[in-house]
């Protein structure tokens, strides 16, 4: 789902109020808009364990909807298999606001009760484990509506004048418009969606439009069928006056073409306005088929239904969106791999959906819009670094809060940034993309966690990513670096001191690229930082003009200072040790032998904080009165040889 998140990169598309020119001029990284939440219905997130007693095989929605309201009526069939010892109560999710006329189990009408937006159907003769059964629910009503996260909405586009009824069930809102089982781990094997509406309308949904049936009273039924596994929140409808603009993609290795079926507002100006952007969808499908593996639903279609919302939602095979532009269109499409084919196993692991869809924007920029991926990534880093805390992984106690799940800074931008860092850590793009392809194959039609991807990456690369995931996925914040460097004879000396934005993650062990600028050109050296303070020596004969730390943003970080020291880090004198660092009260200096030395302590602005001489091989220095931060300790002996090291005061 491409969303504004509530905060997404400070771009908040106000629902239903922006004209098309403004919408397309702004970055479509505003994925979900949730400004208008005043009347938003919030479904209960407490579910009965009785839902775990059966495995859904098939959903069949046969409903009537118009473009002028959210009124809905019809029936839903759920075919399932009993997985408990016996099934004597069939439970499903449906908000109390919607009326249930009857429930049939295997064709037999059964009594039912309702509580807390769930329905409990008493089965007179329990169904044994392993048996298949069919439940048919007749229902009707007017669901509550308002705000981005309503299950079903109705509004008129102020840009184009078209009134649309559409659904958006992520994360917990499918039960606001149809009876279902809202459990991520239970994908249906297939689904049918039949929508009856007035004949001026078209109704878009998942899969293939296999039939359009004319009915009495100027009604028409659109019969959509999908034979791929699908999660409850990815089933959708969109009803309105549309024109069908269909194009085709031709990914390498597929002898057939892939239909891209677009339901565009029936306004003569809409399609010409967006046509160029819509046509990019074919390029995106071909690119992601190469990078991730063939488009998972190639035998059905991909498509779009326009609706007056900010951003879009990746409904399987037919995204619902408010406009078309580069980032929005490719983001939603990439969800067909990351989110639809492979779905997050828990809402805590929304990174599987949104982190990878956001990084797919970067890849589309890199491969199809070369030169723009750098500014895109810089913008992402800027947003993540705007606040110091928060993990990509959603803590379990927060995983029922849609604000937290769809946090643009963390789930989307930081999620994308750490994928880029993972790619850098692998140092092999072939391995990186093979991991993603294998992940798609291994977990297709199913669900996965962040840890599942970690295990796969380790097995395919031979690397251990425990520290990486503890730091970047489960941990919080980012590293902050202060660098001092000097060139002495044919050696580059680098002293790099790390602090972190939050004590939750006190150290980031990471590979770092240093770009060395000389009159003969640039050289990049890779150095592994495993401690808060590291001293590196790099053989380098050519005279160095300047040094940069990761100017291309391979790693999420802040670089406070890069200081060139004339001779400080390149001393031929003895080494010495400083401990502990970080420290709070005092530090110890240990030398190999006693002799006279002058010891100076400076802050990073070069101000002298403390200076004294000593003849001892061991010296204790109090730092109680120093402010928190990074300091440089400089030691000079009688021969004039000097050396510096850094300390961190907590």
C-alpha positions, 0 to 999 in steps of 0.5 A: 500500500502506498500511503501517506501513513499519517506522516509519510514524508510530510506529504499528506494528501487531504482526502478527496480535496486535491485537484489532479494537477497538485496530486501528480506534482507531489511525490506519490510516496504519500501512500495512505491518507488518514487525515479525515478520521473523525467518523472512521469506524474502528473494528475490534481487534480481539478475535475468538480462537474459534476462527482457528478451527477451520482452514478457508479454501474458497471465498465467493462474494455475490453482492449488490453495490451502487456507485452512489452509497456504501449500501451493500447486500447479498451473500458470501460463501465460505468453503473450508476444511475442519482442522480442529478435532470437531467443528460444532461452532462456525465463527466468522468476522462481521461488524455488528452494524451489518444485518445477517438474515441467515446462515446455511451450513452445508445447505442447512439453516443454522441458528447464530449469535452475535458478539463483538463484531463476530458471528457464532453459528451453532452446528447441530451435528459437529463436523469431523476433522478433515471434512470439507464444509460450506457456509453461506451467509446472507447479509445487508446494511449500510456500513459506517464510512469515513477516513482512509481505513474504512472498509468501504467508502463512497465519494466524488472526485473533486478533480474529475467529478466521478462518484465511486464506491470502493473498498480498502480492507487493510489491516482489519477492515474487511469485516466492515463490508463482507463476512470473512476470517481476518487471519493473515496466516489463512489464505483462501485457495481461490476467490470469486467476486460477483458484483451486481450494479446499475448498467451505467457502472462497471465493477472492478475486482480480483482475477479475470472478468469471466462474464458480464451478465445483463439483468432486468431493471437495467442491472448488470452483474460483473463476474470476477474469478481468481484461482490464486491463493489470496488473503482476506484484506486483498479482496476488493471491489470498486464501482463507478462509471469507468472506461476500460483502458487495457494494455499489455506487458511482455516480460522476458521468458514468457511466450504470452502477454500479461493483460494490464486492465485499467478502469479509468474515470469516465471523464474525457480528460482523465485518460489523456492526463494519466496515459503516459504514467499508466503505460509505464506499468508495462515497463515496471512489470517487465523489470520486476519480473526480471528482478523478483521472478515472473509476475505471480498472477501472469495468467490472470491480469494486473490492473488499476481501479481509480477511486478518490483516495490519496495514494493507493492499495495493492488489491491482488491483481487490481490496485485501487488508487487515486492517481498515477505517477512513477513512484505510486504506480511501481510501489503498488505493482511491486506489492503483487510480489511483496504483500500479495504473492508473499504476505507478512505472516503478522502485522509486526512483520509489515516490512515484508510488504511495505519495506520491499515495496518502498525499496522497489521504488528505488529499483525502478528509479535505478533501472528505468530513471537513472540518476534519480535514485540518488535523490530518492534515497537521500530523501528517504534517509532524511525522513528516517533521520528526522527522529531518533527512535523506532524499529522497523519490526512492530512490537507485538503490543503495537501491532494492532495500531494502524498508525504504527503499522503504517508508519511511513518513517519506519515501516516504509522508509527505514524498511527500504533503507535497511534493504539497501544496506543489506544489499551493500553488506552482501557485496554481490547483486547477483546473490541479493536478487537471487535471495529475493527470487528464492524468497518469492518461490519458497513462500509463494501463495503463503506468508513469511516473517522478517526472520524467514528472510534472514534465514534464507539470506544466511543460507544463500550467502554464507553470511551471519546476519544476526547482528544486522537484524538485531540492529536494523530490524529489531533495534532502534535508531541509527549510528552517528560517526565522527572521523579523524584521518591523516596520511603519513608516508604511504598509509592512510590512518582513520579513526572512527568513533560511533555513537548512536541515536538511542541507547536501545541499540548501543552499537551498529556493526556495519561495513562502511565505504570510505571514498578517497579523493585524489588528483588521480581520481577517486577510490573507495575502500570498505572497512568493517566497524565492529566497535564504537571506536575503531582505528584503521590503517590503509596502505595508500601511496597517492596524496589524498585531497579529502575523504568522505564516509559513504556519500552514496548512502549505502548505510543509514547514518549521520556523519557529524565530522570528518576532520583531517589531522596533519600528523595525529593519527599517523604516529610512528611512536608506541600505541597506547590504550584508552578504556573504558569507552564509552565512559561516564566518570573516568578513563584510563590511559595505558602506555607500554613504558613510563616516560614524559608525555603531554596529554591534551583533551579536546572537544570536536570543535577543537576547544582545549578541555584539559591538559597536563604532563605525566611520567607514568605508564598508567594515568587515570583522568576524571571526566565527570564534569565533561558534557556528553559527547565525543572527545579527542585525547592527544598524546605528545612525547619528548621527541615530538611524536604524537598520536590521538584517540577518541573517547565517548562520554555518556 
